[in-house]
Amino acid sequence: MKPGHGEILLAEGDVEVAEQERRLIEAFRRELDAGMWAAVPSERTDGRRQAELVKSFGDVPRDAERVIFFPRAAGGAPRTDR
Amino acid sequence: MLLALGTAALVLVVLLWELTRSRVLGAAAEARARLQAIRSRSREPAQLDYDPGRERRAEQRARELLRSCVEQRDWEMYRDLGFLRVSGGLGERRQAAGASYAYLIYPHRPIVAYVPQTGALLNEYCVTFPDHSRPYGSARLPDADDVLAKWMALNADERRLIEEANMHLPGRQIDPERVRRDLARLSRWERETLGGASRREVVGDGDATGIVRAA
């Protein structure tokens, strides 16, 4: 997720192909090093949608379709406009 | 004699003005343009680069992403009402008789915690997701991305998000009356759209603000 742009595709590939997996891992690390959070959206067996925060590439389920990176949370600045 | 000299001086001034007017006016215009250029160079990139078309496209992409991540009904809630409701997971009743509390997620506004059974407001959790790289001059995500970030963080690690947030009593940033109106709108929306109540179960005591769950 990017301000002024929305969703941007960073990398894509098949984790079963070594070269592509390496590229995915590099992209994953780059984003985490930049301070992003990584979330894996998924669907439970009962059909409900959920998300999981992951801290390493190894935590990403092998069958995950995508990982979404977004800026880490910070306490909001006080505002007074109501 | 004095009158003649004065008249001559006046005529001279008028003649000089006529001769130099175009040059003086040209120089003034040039100076104005230069000043304007300096001012726009010194402006913040966010002001300089703001492009409403790009922001609209970003929001459109963000809405598509949100739609692809949350349940259809949640997406419709956001599309129709402008906010999302998420059940609280830290309470002991989530798995039993329904959540003991829930959150309203607004774009770029604090998350509001409330009690579904009574509608009582609990807290405001102020949290942002600033992108300090400011790729287009702003650190602010599109509205739907902000909502999705909150949804994912609450869903995946509620405790962590709440710990990161600044907690305030209700009314600090969002007018409690507005939240109550939103809860009433939500209740109306659910009545109108729930038609097939048999497919869903209203958790709680049939209260208007009860949590709705897929059966």
Interface residues (C-beta under 8 A of the other chain):
Chain A: M1 K2 P3 G4 H5 G6 E7 A34 G35 W37 A39 P41 D46 G47 R48 R49 Q50 A51 E52 L53 I68 F70 P71 R72 A73 A74 G75 G76 A77 P78 R79 T80 D81 R82
Chain B: D51 R54 E55 R57 A58 E59 Q60 R61 A62 E64 L65 S68 C69 V70 E71 D74 P110 C126 V127 T128 F129 P130 D131 H132 S133 R134 P135 Y136 G137 S138 A139 R140 L141 P142 A144 D145 L148 A149 W151 M152 A153 N155 A156 D157 R160 L161 E164 A165 N166 R172 Q173 I174 D175 R178 A214
